[in-house]
Amino acid sequence: MQNPVRPRIGFVILVLLSSAMMAQTGTKNPAASTQNQAGSTVQLKGLDTALIDKSVDPCSDFYQYSCGGWLKQNPIPADQAAYGRGTELAEQNRLVLKDILEKAAAQQTGRTAVQQKIGDFYSACMDESAIERKSASALKPELERIAALKSKADLADAVAHLQMMGVNALFGYESDQDFKDATSVIAEADQGGLGLPERDYYTRTDAKSEEMRKDYVQHVTNMFKLLGDSPETAAGNAQKVMEIETALAKASRTVVQRRDPASVYHIMAVSDLAASTPTFSWTRFMQATHTPPVKTLNVTEPDFFKGLEAILQQQDLASLKTYLRWQLARTAAPMLSKAFVNESFEFYGKKLRGQKELRARWKRCVQLADQNLGEALGQAYVERTFGVEGKARTLKMVKDIEAAMEQDIKQLTWMTDATKQRALEKLHGLANKIGYPDKWRDYSKYEVTRDALGNLMRGAEFESERQIAKIGKPVDHGEWGMSPPTVDAYYSAQLNDINFPAGILQPPFYDANMDDAVNYGDAGGIVGHELTHGFDDEGRQFDAKGNLTDWWTAEDNKEFEQRASCMVSEYDGFVAVDDVHVNGKLTLGENVADLGGLKLAYLAVMQGQANKRQQPAQIEGLTPEQRFFISHAQGWCRNSSPEAVRLQAQTDPHSPPKYRVNGVVVNMPEFQKAFSCKAGAPMAPQNRCVVW
C-alpha cells in the first residue's frame, strides 16, 4: 500500500480506483480506439468539435461549452462510478492487457518466466469455480493463526504477518526516502488501520456521514456472517470493529493536516517509539518484517501511536482478534467466493462510490494483475503499443515547457533574485522519465501459481519485502512508482523527477494528427502541471536534490502564501455536490499546478508560433488560441455519480473536473482574449489569482 505522506503527486484524470492523464502516439499505435458503451469501436482523438455544446456561451461556463456534447453522449456505465475521457483510454488499455494475459494463460509450453507469472495469475483469478469451491475455507489458516494468539505480547508478530500480506492492521509501516537526506532510505511508521476512506468519515456529524457509518457497520456485520459468525455475534463484532477504528481515527491527523511534509516528519529512536507503545513489541515486529537493523525511524504521527497504545490497553485480546479478522477478510475479499465479492461491492462500490453494477470479472483480474505484476505485464504492453517516436515527442514537449518555466521564473516580479536562483537550480536538476523503466523489476522471488488468494497474498508479501529491503540502502533514482500501462503521470518531490508511463502517451490526450495548439493545450498542460508541482505548496519545500529544506527568503514565503490564499478562497467557493464544497486547502497543490501548468503550456506553444512553428490560422472556425483552451477542457470531460463526487471532494487533493477547467481559465487573461469575453463575465472576472 502506497504511503499517503510521500510527496508524489499524480495528475489523476480517472477518479477513485484508477487514474489517467497525458497521452501521445507511438509508431506502433498510430490511432487509439476503444469500444463505446454500445460495444462498437470508436476512434479516440484530441479536440473534437462534435463534443462542443454551442448553445452555451464559453464566457459563461467554459466546461459545459467544451464538454456538453460529450456529457450527453456518455452516461455513466453501470459498472463505473465515473466515466470520462481518461476512462475511455483506460478501457482501451485494459483490452490490450486482457489480450496479453489471455494469450499468456493459454500458452502451456515454451513460456518465459514473465509469461508464466502473468498467465498463471490471470488464470487463477478467472477460475471462479475453484475460488467458489474453497469459499471462506481459503482463509482458514490465517483465521486460525489469529485465533491462536495467547496474549497481547503476540500482537507484534501477528500484525507484522498480516501487514506483509497487505492487510491494513492497526498502523502503516514501510520504507521511505529520508526527507532530510534524499540519498538514503529509512524505516517509517504511519497512521492507518481504517476501513473507511479517512479519518473524518468517523467524526463528521452530518446526516450523510452518519448514514454511511450505519451502512458500514451493517457491511462489517455481513462479512462476519460470511466468516461463519452467528447474526448476534456478527453484529456485536461489527460494533467492536467500529469502536476500535473510531478510536484509531480520532488519534489520526486529517488529510489537510498531512499535506504539510514537515508535519509528517519526526525522526525518533526506536527505543522512544517502543516507550510510547509498551504494549506493542517493536523489536518483535521489526524482526518479523525482516527490517534491517535500525536505531531510528520516521514516525509520521507520534500522537497516533500514543493513541494506539491507549487502544491496546483498553481493548481485550478477543476484541483485537475480532478487528484483525475483519481487516483480513476485507483485504482478501476480491479473491474469495462471490458472496464475499458481492458484499464488498455492495458497500465499497454502491454505497461509497455510487457504482450500480460490479465490473466484469476479467476487468477486475486485469487490474489485479497490473497491481501485482505491473512491470512484468508492462514489458509486453510497451512492446505492443509504445514506439520510439512516443518517447521522443514527449521529451520534446517537456523540454519546450521547461524552457517556458525558466522564462516565467526569470520574469516573476514578486520573487527575489536569491530565491529565483534556487528555483532555477531545482528546475535544471529535474529528471524526466518517459514510457517505462530503463531496468525492469525482477519478480523471480514472487511465486505465482493457480491459487488466486495465495497469489494475492504472496504478491503483497513480495512488494512488502521489496520495500523493507530498501532500508539503509541508497535511493534508486531509476525506480518507477507506476506501471507502464497506467493512464496517469506524477511528480516526485523527493526524487525531483516527472514520470509519464506509456499507458497515457496516446489519444485523446496527445494526438499526432492534431496541431501543436491542440496537443499543448491538453498534454502540454499536463506536462506543465507536473513541472509546477515542484513549486506548489508541498513541492516548493524540497530543494533540487529532494531534501526538505526552506530555500525561500522570508519575503518570498510571504508573497507565495498570499497568492496561494487567493486560490484557497476561490476553490472553497465551488460546490462539488449538494452541500459539499471543494476543499481549497486540500486541493491547493493540484489547483496551483493546474493553473501554472496551463500557463506554461500556453507560453510554450505561443513561442513555437513565434519561432515559425506556425499553427493554421483557423480549423473548423477555431483559432489556435481557442483550440488550445478547448483541447484542455475536453481532456476533463467526465460524468460522475453524486457519491463519487462526494468521496472525491472529501478525500482527494484533486478538484472535480468542472473546476479543473473553469477554475483555471477564469485566472487567465489569455482565455478572455481568445474568446472575446466581456470584462465581468463569469469566465472573465475582474479579480484573478496568480501564483506562477
C-alpha positions as CSV (number, residue, x, y, z in Angstrom):
1,M,0.0,0.0,0.0
2,Q,1.4,3.3,-1.0
3,N,2.3,5.6,1.8
4,P,0.0,8.6,1.7
5,V,2.5,11.0,3.0
6,R,5.1,10.5,0.3
7,P,5.3,13.7,-1.7
8,R,4.5,12.1,-5.0
9,I,1.8,14.0,-6.8
10,G,-0.2,12.4,-9.7
11,F,-2.4,14.1,-12.2
12,V,-5.4,11.8,-11.8
13,I,-8.0,12.0,-14.6
14,L,-9.8,8.9,-13.5
15,V,-11.3,9.2,-10.1
16,L,-11.0,6.9,-7.1
17,L,-9.6,3.5,-8.1
18,S,-7.9,4.3,-11.4
19,S,-6.4,7.4,-13.0
20,A,-5.5,8.9,-16.3
21,M,-3.5,11.7,-17.8
22,M,-1.4,12.7,-20.7
23,A,-1.1,10.7,-23.9
24,Q,0.9,10.5,-27.1
25,T,1.0,8.3,-30.2
26,G,3.9,5.9,-30.8
27,T,4.7,4.3,-34.1
28,K,3.2,1.0,-33.0
29,N,-0.1,2.6,-32.0
30,P,-0.9,5.2,-34.7
31,A,-4.5,5.7,-33.7
32,A,-6.2,5.0,-30.4
33,S,-9.6,3.4,-30.4
34,T,-11.9,1.8,-27.8
35,Q,-15.3,0.3,-27.5
36,N,-18.1,2.7,-26.6
37,Q,-20.9,1.7,-24.3
38,A,-22.9,0.1,-27.1
39,G,-19.9,-2.1,-27.8
40,S,-18.9,-0.6,-31.2
41,T,-15.4,0.7,-31.8
42,V,-14.8,4.4,-31.7
43,Q,-11.6,6.4,-32.5
44,L,-10.1,8.5,-29.8
45,K,-8.7,11.8,-30.8
46,G,-7.7,15.2,-29.5
47,L,-10.0,18.2,-29.9
48,D,-13.4,17.1,-31.3
49,T,-15.8,19.9,-32.2
50,A,-18.7,17.4,-32.1
51,L,-18.3,17.3,-28.4
52,I,-18.9,21.1,-28.0
53,D,-22.3,22.4,-26.8
54,K,-22.7,25.5,-28.9
55,S,-25.8,26.5,-27.1
56,V,-23.6,27.5,-24.1
57,D,-21.6,30.7,-24.0
58,P,-18.0,29.8,-23.4
59,C,-17.6,33.0,-21.4
60,S,-20.3,31.8,-19.0
61,D,-19.4,28.2,-18.5
62,F,-16.4,27.0,-20.5
63,Y,-16.5,23.4,-19.2
64,Q,-20.1,23.0,-20.3
65,Y,-19.4,24.6,-23.6
66,S,-16.4,22.4,-24.3
67,C,-17.8,19.1,-22.9
68,G,-21.6,19.4,-23.1
69,G,-21.9,17.2,-26.2
70,W,-19.6,14.5,-24.7
71,L,-21.5,14.6,-21.4
72,K,-24.8,14.0,-23.2
73,Q,-23.4,11.2,-25.3
74,N,-21.6,9.3,-22.5
75,P,-23.8,8.5,-19.5
76,I,-22.0,6.6,-16.7
77,P,-21.8,2.8,-17.5
78,A,-23.4,0.7,-14.8
79,D,-20.0,-0.8,-13.8
80,Q,-18.4,2.6,-13.3
81,A,-18.7,5.3,-10.6
82,A,-17.4,7.9,-13.0
83,Y,-16.7,7.9,-16.7
84,G,-14.5,10.4,-18.6
85,R,-12.1,10.8,-21.4
86,G,-9.4,9.2,-19.3
87,T,-11.8,6.2,-18.7
88,E,-12.1,5.8,-22.5
89,L,-8.3,5.4,-22.8
90,A,-8.1,3.2,-19.7
91,E,-10.7,0.9,-21.2
92,Q,-8.7,0.7,-24.4
93,N,-5.5,-0.2,-22.4
94,R,-7.5,-2.8,-20.5
95,L,-8.4,-4.5,-23.7
96,V,-4.8,-4.7,-24.7
97,L,-3.8,-6.1,-21.3
98,K,-6.6,-8.6,-21.5
99,D,-5.3,-10.0,-24.8
100,I,-1.8,-10.2,-23.4
101,L,-2.9,-12.0,-20.3
102,E,-5.3,-14.4,-22.1
103,K,-2.5,-15.5,-24.5
104,A,-0.1,-16.0,-21.7
105,A,-2.7,-18.0,-19.8
106,A,-3.4,-20.2,-22.8
107,Q,0.2,-21.0,-23.6
108,Q,1.3,-24.0,-21.7
109,T,4.8,-24.7,-23.1
110,G,7.7,-22.6,-24.1
111,R,6.7,-19.7,-21.8
112,T,9.1,-17.2,-20.4
113,A,9.2,-16.6,-16.7
114,V,7.3,-13.4,-17.2
115,Q,4.6,-15.2,-19.3
116,Q,4.3,-17.9,-16.7
117,K,3.7,-15.4,-13.9
118,I,1.2,-13.1,-15.7
119,G,-0.6,-16.1,-17.3
120,D,-1.0,-18.1,-14.1
121,F,-2.0,-15.1,-12.1
122,Y,-4.8,-14.3,-14.6
123,S,-5.9,-17.9,-15.0
124,A,-6.2,-18.3,-11.2
125,C,-8.1,-15.1,-10.9
126,M,-10.5,-16.0,-13.6
127,D,-11.1,-19.6,-12.2
128,E,-14.3,-18.7,-10.3
129,S,-15.3,-22.3,-9.9
130,A,-12.1,-23.1,-8.0
131,I,-12.5,-20.0,-5.9
132,E,-16.1,-20.8,-5.2
133,R,-15.3,-24.3,-4.0
134,K,-12.8,-23.0,-1.4
135,S,-15.1,-20.2,-0.3
136,A,-14.2,-18.9,3.2
137,S,-12.1,-22.0,3.9
138,A,-9.3,-20.4,1.8
139,L,-8.8,-18.0,4.8
140,K,-8.8,-20.8,7.4
141,P,-5.1,-21.0,8.0
142,E,-4.9,-17.2,8.6
143,L,-8.0,-17.1,10.7
144,E,-6.6,-19.9,12.8
145,R,-3.4,-18.0,13.2
146,I,-5.3,-15.0,14.6
147,A,-7.4,-17.3,16.9
148,A,-4.2,-18.9,18.3
149,L,-2.9,-15.6,19.8
150,K,-2.3,-16.2,23.5
151,S,-1.7,-12.7,24.7
152,K,-1.2,-9.1,23.6
153,A,2.5,-9.7,23.6
154,D,1.9,-11.9,20.5
155,L,0.2,-9.0,18.6
156,A,3.5,-7.7,17.1
157,D,4.2,-11.0,15.3
158,A,0.5,-11.2,14.1
159,V,0.3,-7.6,12.9
160,A,3.7,-8.0,11.1
161,H,2.5,-11.1,9.4
162,L,-0.8,-9.5,8.3
163,Q,0.8,-6.3,7.1
164,M,3.3,-8.1,5.0
165,M,0.3,-9.7,3.2
166,G,-1.1,-6.2,2.5
167,V,-3.6,-6.2,5.4
168,N,-4.2,-2.7,6.9
169,A,-3.8,-3.7,10.5
170,L,-3.6,-1.0,13.2
171,F,-1.0,1.2,11.5
172,G,1.2,1.6,8.4
173,Y,4.8,0.5,8.1
174,E,7.3,0.6,5.2
175,S,10.4,2.3,3.9
176,D,10.6,5.9,2.6
177,Q,13.2,8.3,1.3
178,D,14.5,10.4,4.2
179,F,13.0,13.9,3.9
180,K,16.2,15.5,5.2
181,D,18.7,13.2,3.4
182,A,17.4,12.5,0.0
183,T,20.2,9.9,-0.7
184,S,19.1,7.4,1.9
185,V,16.1,5.2,2.7
186,I,14.7,4.8,6.2
187,A,12.0,2.9,8.0
188,E,8.7,4.7,8.6
189,A,5.7,4.1,10.9
190,D,2.5,5.8,9.9
191,Q,-1.1,6.1,11.0
192,G,-3.5,3.6,9.5
193,G,-5.8,0.7,10.3
194,L,-9.1,2.1,9.0
195,G,-11.8,0.5,6.8
196,L,-13.4,3.8,5.8
197,P,-11.6,6.2,3.4
198,E,-10.0,8.5,6.0
199,R,-10.3,10.0,9.5
200,D,-13.2,12.4,9.1
201,Y,-15.6,9.6,7.9
202,Y,-15.6,8.5,11.6
203,T,-16.1,12.0,13.1
204,R,-18.4,14.1,10.8
205,T,-21.8,14.6,12.3
206,D,-23.9,15.4,9.2
207,A,-26.7,13.1,8.2
208,K,-24.9,11.6,5.2
209,S,-21.9,10.7,7.3
210,E,-24.0,9.1,10.0
211,E,-25.8,7.1,7.4
212,M,-22.5,6.0,5.8
213,R,-21.3,4.8,9.2
214,K,-24.5,2.9,9.8
215,D,-24.1,1.2,6.3
216,Y,-20.5,0.4,7.1
217,V,-21.4,-1.4,10.4
218,Q,-24.0,-3.4,8.5
219,H,-21.4,-4.3,5.9
220,V,-18.9,-5.5,8.6
221,T,-21.7,-7.4,10.2
222,N,-22.5,-9.2,6.9
223,M,-18.8,-10.0,6.4
224,F,-18.6,-11.6,9.8
225,K,-21.6,-13.7,9.0
226,L,-19.9,-14.9,5.8
227,L,-16.9,-15.9,8.0
228,G,-19.3,-18.1,10.0
229,D,-20.4,-16.0,12.9
230,S,-24.0,-16.1,14.1
231,P,-26.1,-13.0,13.4
232,E,-25.9,-11.9,17.0
233,T,-22.1,-12.4,17.3
234,A,-21.5,-10.8,13.9
235,A,-23.5,-7.7,14.9
236,G,-21.5,-7.4,18.2
237,N,-18.2,-7.9,16.4
238,A,-19.1,-5.2,13.9
239,Q,-19.7,-2.7,16.7
240,K,-16.4,-3.6,18.3
241,V,-14.6,-3.0,15.0
242,M,-16.3,0.3,14.6
243,E,-15.3,1.2,18.2
244,I,-11.6,0.4,17.6
245,E,-11.5,2.1,14.2
246,T,-13.2,5.2,15.5
247,A,-10.5,5.4,18.2
248,L,-7.8,5.0,15.6
249,A,-9.4,7.7,13.5
250,K,-9.6,10.2,16.4
251,A,-5.9,9.6,17.0
252,S,-5.1,10.4,13.4
253,R,-4.5,13.6,11.5
254,T,-6.7,14.9,8.7
255,V,-5.9,14.8,5.0
256,V,-5.4,18.6,5.1
257,Q,-3.0,18.5,8.0
258,R,-1.0,15.8,6.3
259,R,-0.4,18.0,3.3
260,D,2.5,19.7,5.1
261,P,5.6,17.5,4.7
262,A,7.1,18.9,7.9
263,S,4.1,17.7,9.9
264,V,4.7,14.1,9.0
265,Y,8.4,14.0,9.6
266,H,9.5,13.1,13.1
267,I,12.8,11.1,13.4
268,M,12.6,9.1,16.6
269,A,14.8,6.5,18.2
270,V,13.2,3.0,18.0
271,S,13.5,2.9,21.8
272,D,11.5,6.1,22.2
273,L,8.7,4.7,19.9
274,A,8.8,1.5,22.0
275,A,8.5,3.5,25.2
276,S,5.4,5.3,23.8
277,T,3.7,1.9,23.0
278,P,4.9,-0.5,25.7
279,T,2.1,-2.9,24.9
280,F,3.4,-3.5,21.4
281,S,6.9,-5.0,20.9
282,W,8.6,-3.1,18.1
283,T,11.6,-5.4,18.4
284,R,9.5,-8.5,17.6
285,F,7.6,-6.5,14.9
286,M,10.8,-5.4,13.1
287,Q,12.3,-8.9,13.3
288,A,9.1,-10.4,11.9
289,T,9.1,-7.9,9.0
290,H,12.8,-8.6,8.3
291,T,13.6,-4.9,8.9
292,P,17.4,-4.3,8.6
293,P,19.0,-3.2,11.9
294,V,17.9,0.4,12.6
295,K,18.2,2.7,15.6
296,T,15.9,5.4,14.3
297,L,12.9,5.7,12.0
298,N,10.4,8.4,10.9
299,V,7.2,8.3,13.0
300,T,4.8,10.4,10.9
301,E,2.3,10.9,13.7
302,P,3.8,10.4,17.2
303,D,0.4,11.2,18.8
304,F,-1.2,8.5,16.7
305,F,1.0,5.9,18.4
306,K,0.2,7.2,21.8
307,G,-3.5,6.8,20.8
308,L,-2.7,3.3,19.6
309,E,-1.2,2.4,23.0
310,A,-4.4,3.6,24.7
311,I,-6.5,1.3,22.4
312,L,-4.2,-1.7,23.0
313,Q,-4.6,-1.2,26.8
314,Q,-8.3,-0.6,26.8
315,Q,-9.4,-3.4,24.4
316,D,-9.2,-7.0,25.5
317,L,-7.4,-9.6,23.3
318,A,-10.7,-11.0,22.0
319,S,-11.7,-7.6,20.6
320,L,-8.3,-7.1,19.0
321,K,-8.6,-10.5,17.3
322,T,-12.0,-9.5,16.0
323,Y,-10.6,-6.4,14.5
324,L,-7.8,-8.4,12.8
325,R,-10.2,-10.9,11.4
326,W,-12.2,-8.1,9.8
327,Q,-9.2,-6.4,8.2
328,L,-8.0,-9.8,6.9
329,A,-11.4,-10.6,5.3
330,R,-11.7,-7.1,3.9
331,T,-8.3,-7.4,2.1
332,A,-8.9,-10.9,0.9
333,A,-12.5,-10.4,-0.4
334,P,-11.6,-9.9,-4.1
335,M,-10.2,-13.4,-4.3
336,L,-12.9,-15.1,-2.2
337,S,-16.3,-16.5,-3.2
338,K,-19.0,-14.5,-4.9
339,A,-20.7,-13.9,-1.6
340,F,-17.7,-12.0,-0.3
341,V,-17.1,-10.2,-3.6
342,N,-20.7,-9.1,-3.8
343,E,-20.9,-8.0,-0.2
344,S,-17.7,-5.9,-0.6
345,F,-19.1,-4.3,-3.7
346,E,-22.4,-3.5,-2.0
347,F,-20.7,-1.2,0.4
348,Y,-17.4,0.0,-1.3
349,G,-18.9,0.1,-4.8
350,K,-22.5,1.0,-4.4
351,K,-22.8,2.9,-1.1
352,L,-19.4,4.6,-1.2
353,R,-18.9,5.4,-4.9
354,G,-22.4,5.1,-6.5
355,Q,-21.4,2.3,-8.8
356,K,-24.5,0.3,-10.0
357,E,-23.0,-2.9,-11.1
358,L,-19.9,-5.0,-10.3
359,R,-17.4,-4.8,-13.1
360,A,-16.9,-7.9,-15.2
361,R,-14.6,-10.5,-13.7
362,W,-12.0,-10.1,-16.4
363,K,-11.7,-6.3,-15.8
364,R,-11.1,-6.9,-12.1
365,C,-8.5,-9.6,-12.9
366,V,-6.7,-7.3,-15.3
367,Q,-6.5,-4.6,-12.7
368,L,-5.2,-7.0,-10.1
369,A,-2.6,-8.4,-12.5
370,D,-1.4,-4.9,-13.2
371,Q,-1.3,-4.1,-9.5
372,N,0.8,-7.2,-8.6
373,L,2.9,-7.7,-11.7
374,G,2.8,-4.2,-13.3
375,E,6.3,-4.3,-14.8
376,A,6.1,-7.9,-15.9
377,L,2.8,-7.2,-17.7
378,G,4.2,-3.8,-18.7
379,Q,7.0,-5.4,-20.7
380,A,4.6,-7.0,-23.1
381,Y,2.4,-3.8,-23.1
382,V,5.2,-1.5,-24.3
383,E,6.4,-4.0,-26.9
384,R,2.9,-3.8,-28.4
385,T,2.0,-0.2,-28.0
386,F,4.9,2.2,-27.4
387,G,7.0,3.2,-30.4
388,V,10.3,5.1,-30.3
389,E,8.6,8.2,-31.6
390,G,6.4,8.3,-28.5
391,K,9.4,8.9,-26.2
392,A,11.0,11.5,-28.5
393,R,7.8,13.5,-28.9
394,T,7.1,13.6,-25.2
395,L,10.6,14.7,-24.4
396,K,10.4,17.5,-27.0
397,M,7.2,18.8,-25.3
398,V,8.8,18.5,-21.9
399,K,11.8,20.5,-22.9
400,D,9.6,23.2,-24.5
401,I,7.7,23.6,-21.4
402,E,10.7,23.5,-19.1
403,A,12.1,26.4,-21.2
404,A,8.8,28.3,-20.7
405,M,9.1,27.7,-17.0
406,E,12.6,29.1,-16.9
407,Q,11.4,32.2,-18.7
408,D,8.5,32.5,-16.4
409,I,10.7,32.2,-13.2
410,K,13.1,34.8,-14.6
411,Q,10.4,37.4,-15.2
412,L,8.5,37.0,-11.9
413,T,8.0,40.4,-10.3
414,W,7.2,39.1,-6.8
415,M,10.2,36.8,-6.3
416,T,13.7,38.0,-5.2
417,D,16.8,37.1,-7.2
418,A,18.1,34.8,-4.5
419,T,15.0,32.6,-4.5
420,K,14.8,32.7,-8.3
421,Q,18.3,31.3,-8.5
422,R,17.4,28.4,-6.2
423,A,14.2,27.8,-8.2
424,L,16.2,27.6,-11.4
425,E,18.6,25.2,-9.8
426,K,15.7,23.0,-9.0
427,L,14.2,23.2,-12.5
428,H,17.6,22.4,-14.1
429,G,18.1,19.4,-11.7
430,L,14.7,17.9,-12.6
431,A,14.8,14.4,-14.3
432,N,12.3,13.2,-16.9
433,K,11.2,9.6,-17.0
434,I,9.1,8.7,-20.0
435,G,7.4,5.5,-21.0
436,Y,8.9,2.7,-18.9
437,P,11.9,2.0,-16.6
438,D,15.3,1.5,-18.0
439,K,15.6,-1.6,-15.9
440,W,12.6,-3.9,-15.4
441,R,11.7,-5.1,-11.9
442,D,12.8,-8.7,-11.0
443,Y,9.8,-10.8,-9.9
444,S,11.7,-14.1,-9.6
445,K,11.0,-14.2,-5.8
446,Y,7.3,-13.9,-6.3
447,E,5.8,-17.3,-6.6
448,V,2.7,-17.3,-8.8
449,T,0.6,-20.5,-9.1
450,R,-3.0,-21.3,-10.0
451,D,-4.0,-20.3,-6.4
452,A,-5.9,-17.0,-6.6
453,L,-5.9,-16.0,-3.0
454,G,-2.3,-17.2,-2.5
455,N,-1.2,-15.1,-5.4
456,L,-2.8,-12.0,-4.0
457,M,-1.2,-12.6,-0.6
458,R,2.2,-13.6,-1.9
459,G,2.1,-10.6,-4.3
460,A,1.6,-8.2,-1.3
461,E,4.3,-10.0,0.6
462,F,6.7,-9.8,-2.3
463,E,6.2,-6.0,-2.5
464,S,6.4,-5.6,1.3
465,E,9.7,-7.5,1.3
466,R,11.0,-5.4,-1.6
467,Q,10.1,-2.1,0.1
468,I,11.6,-3.0,3.5
469,A,14.8,-4.3,1.9
470,K,15.5,-0.8,0.8
471,I,16.0,0.5,4.3
472,G,19.6,1.6,4.9
473,K,20.4,1.5,1.1
474,P,20.9,4.3,-1.3
475,V,17.9,5.7,-3.1
476,D,17.2,4.1,-6.5
477,H,16.6,7.0,-8.9
478,G,15.6,4.7,-11.7
479,E,12.6,3.2,-9.9
480,W,9.1,4.0,-11.1
481,G,6.0,4.4,-8.9
482,M,3.5,3.5,-11.6
483,S,3.4,0.6,-14.0
484,P,3.9,1.2,-17.8
485,P,0.2,0.6,-18.7
486,T,-1.0,3.1,-16.2
487,V,-3.0,6.1,-17.5
488,D,-1.6,8.7,-15.2
489,A,1.6,10.7,-14.5
490,Y,3.2,12.1,-11.4
491,Y,5.9,14.3,-9.9
492,S,8.1,13.1,-7.1
493,A,9.3,15.9,-4.8
494,Q,11.9,13.7,-3.1
495,L,13.4,12.5,-6.4
496,N,12.7,15.7,-8.2
497,D,11.5,13.9,-11.3
498,I,8.4,13.8,-13.5
499,N,7.1,10.4,-14.8
500,F,4.9,9.7,-17.8
501,P,4.0,6.0,-18.2
502,A,3.5,4.6,-21.7
503,G,-0.2,3.9,-20.9
504,I,-1.1,7.6,-21.2
505,L,1.0,8.5,-24.2
506,Q,-1.7,8.3,-26.8
507,P,-5.0,9.9,-27.8
508,P,-7.2,11.6,-26.7
509,F,-4.5,13.5,-24.7
510,Y,-1.9,13.7,-27.4
511,D,-2.9,13.2,-31.0
512,A,-0.2,13.1,-33.6
513,N,-2.8,14.1,-36.2
514,M,-3.5,17.3,-34.4
515,D,-1.6,20.6,-34.4
516,D,0.5,22.0,-31.6
517,A,-2.2,24.2,-30.2
518,V,-4.4,21.1,-29.5
519,N,-1.6,18.9,-28.1
520,Y,0.0,21.6,-26.0
521,G,-3.5,22.5,-24.6
522,D,-4.0,19.0,-23.3
523,A,-0.8,17.0,-23.0
524,G,1.3,20.2,-22.7
525,G,-0.9,21.4,-19.8
526,I,-0.3,18.1,-18.1
527,V,3.5,18.3,-18.5
528,G,3.3,21.9,-17.1
529,H,1.1,20.6,-14.3
530,E,3.8,18.1,-13.2
531,L,6.6,20.7,-13.5
532,T,4.6,23.2,-11.4
533,H,4.2,20.6,-8.7
534,G,7.8,21.1,-7.9
535,F,6.8,24.6,-6.8
536,D,3.4,24.2,-5.3
537,D,2.7,24.4,-1.5
538,E,4.2,21.0,-0.9
539,G,6.8,20.7,-3.7
540,R,8.4,24.1,-3.0
541,Q,9.5,22.8,0.4
542,F,12.0,20.4,-1.2
543,D,15.2,21.6,-2.9
544,A,16.8,20.5,-6.2
545,K,18.2,17.3,-4.6
546,G,14.9,16.3,-2.9
547,N,15.7,17.4,0.6
548,L,13.1,19.0,2.8
549,T,14.6,22.5,3.4
550,D,13.5,26.1,3.4
551,W,15.3,27.7,0.4
552,W,12.9,30.6,0.2
553,T,13.5,34.1,1.7
554,A,11.0,35.2,4.3
555,E,9.8,37.9,1.9
556,D,9.2,35.3,-0.9
557,N,7.5,32.9,1.5
558,K,5.0,35.6,2.4
559,E,4.4,36.5,-1.2
560,F,3.7,32.9,-2.1
561,E,1.3,32.4,0.8
562,Q,-0.7,35.5,-0.1
563,R,-1.1,34.2,-3.7
564,A,-1.9,30.7,-2.5
565,S,-4.6,32.0,-0.2
566,C,-6.4,33.6,-3.1
567,M,-6.7,30.1,-4.7
568,V,-7.8,28.6,-1.4
569,S,-10.7,31.1,-1.2
570,E,-11.6,30.7,-4.8
571,Y,-11.9,26.9,-4.7
572,D,-13.6,26.9,-1.3
573,G,-16.5,28.7,-3.0
574,F,-17.1,25.9,-5.5
575,V,-19.8,23.4,-4.8
576,A,-18.8,19.8,-5.5
577,V,-22.2,18.2,-4.8
578,D,-25.2,19.0,-2.7
579,D,-23.9,20.8,0.5
580,V,-20.3,19.6,0.0
581,H,-17.8,22.3,-1.2
582,V,-14.4,21.8,-2.8
583,N,-11.8,22.0,0.0
584,G,-9.4,24.8,-1.1
585,K,-6.7,23.8,1.3
586,L,-6.8,20.1,0.4
587,T,-6.7,20.8,-3.3
588,L,-4.3,23.7,-3.2
589,G,-1.3,21.9,-4.7
590,E,-3.3,20.5,-7.6
591,N,-5.0,23.8,-8.3
592,V,-1.7,25.7,-8.3
593,A,-0.3,23.0,-10.7
594,D,-3.4,23.1,-13.0
595,L,-3.1,26.9,-13.4
596,G,0.6,27.1,-13.6
597,G,0.8,24.2,-15.9
598,L,-1.6,25.6,-18.4
599,K,0.1,29.0,-18.4
600,L,3.4,27.3,-19.1
601,A,1.9,25.3,-22.0
602,Y,0.3,28.4,-23.5
603,L,3.6,30.2,-23.3
604,A,5.4,27.3,-24.9
605,V,3.1,26.9,-27.8
606,M,2.9,30.6,-28.5
607,Q,6.7,30.8,-28.5
608,G,6.5,28.0,-31.0
609,Q,4.4,30.1,-33.3
610,A,6.7,33.0,-32.9
611,N,9.6,30.7,-33.8
612,K,8.0,29.7,-37.1
613,R,6.3,26.5,-36.0
614,Q,3.2,28.2,-37.3
615,Q,-0.3,26.9,-36.5
616,P,-3.1,27.0,-39.0
617,A,-4.9,30.3,-38.6
618,Q,-8.3,28.5,-38.2
619,I,-9.5,25.0,-38.1
620,E,-13.3,24.5,-38.2
621,G,-13.6,28.1,-37.4
622,L,-11.4,28.0,-34.3
623,T,-8.2,30.0,-33.8
624,P,-5.1,28.4,-32.4
625,E,-5.8,30.0,-29.0
626,Q,-9.3,28.7,-28.9
627,R,-8.2,25.2,-30.0
628,F,-5.7,25.3,-27.1
629,F,-8.2,26.0,-24.4
630,I,-11.0,23.7,-25.8
631,S,-8.5,20.8,-26.1
632,H,-7.5,21.4,-22.5
633,A,-11.1,21.4,-21.3
634,Q,-12.1,18.3,-23.3
635,G,-9.5,16.3,-21.6
636,W,-11.5,16.8,-18.4
637,C,-15.0,15.8,-19.7
638,R,-16.4,13.4,-17.2
639,N,-19.7,12.2,-15.8
640,S,-19.6,11.1,-12.1
641,S,-22.1,9.7,-9.6
642,P,-23.0,12.1,-6.7
643,E,-21.5,9.5,-4.4
644,A,-18.2,9.6,-6.3
645,V,-18.1,13.4,-6.3
646,R,-18.7,13.5,-2.6
647,L,-16.0,10.9,-2.0
648,Q,-13.6,12.9,-4.2
649,A,-14.3,16.2,-2.5
650,Q,-13.8,14.8,0.9
651,T,-10.6,12.7,0.3
652,D,-8.9,13.7,-3.0
653,P,-6.5,16.5,-3.4
654,H,-7.8,17.0,-7.0
655,S,-10.7,19.2,-7.7
656,P,-13.8,17.9,-9.6
657,P,-13.2,18.2,-13.4
658,K,-15.5,21.2,-13.9
659,Y,-13.3,23.3,-11.6
660,R,-10.1,22.0,-13.1
661,V,-11.3,23.8,-16.2
662,N,-13.4,26.8,-15.1
663,G,-11.3,27.4,-12.0
664,V,-8.2,27.7,-14.2
665,V,-9.4,29.7,-17.2
666,V,-11.0,32.4,-15.0
667,N,-7.5,33.2,-13.9
668,M,-6.0,33.5,-17.4
669,P,-6.5,36.8,-19.3
670,E,-5.3,34.9,-22.4
671,F,-8.6,32.9,-22.2
672,Q,-10.6,36.1,-22.0
673,K,-8.8,37.4,-25.1
674,A,-9.2,34.2,-27.1
675,F,-13.0,34.1,-26.7
676,S,-13.5,37.9,-26.6
677,C,-15.2,37.7,-23.2
678,K,-16.5,40.9,-21.8
679,A,-14.9,42.0,-18.6
680,G,-17.0,40.8,-15.6
681,A,-18.4,37.7,-17.4
682,P,-18.3,34.6,-15.3
683,M,-15.2,33.3,-17.0
684,A,-13.6,36.8,-17.1
685,P,-13.8,38.2,-13.5
686,Q,-12.1,41.5,-12.6
687,N,-10.0,39.8,-9.8
688,R,-7.8,36.9,-10.7
689,C,-5.5,34.6,-8.7
690,V,-1.9,34.2,-9.9
691,V,0.8,32.1,-8.3
692,W,3.2,31.2,-11.1
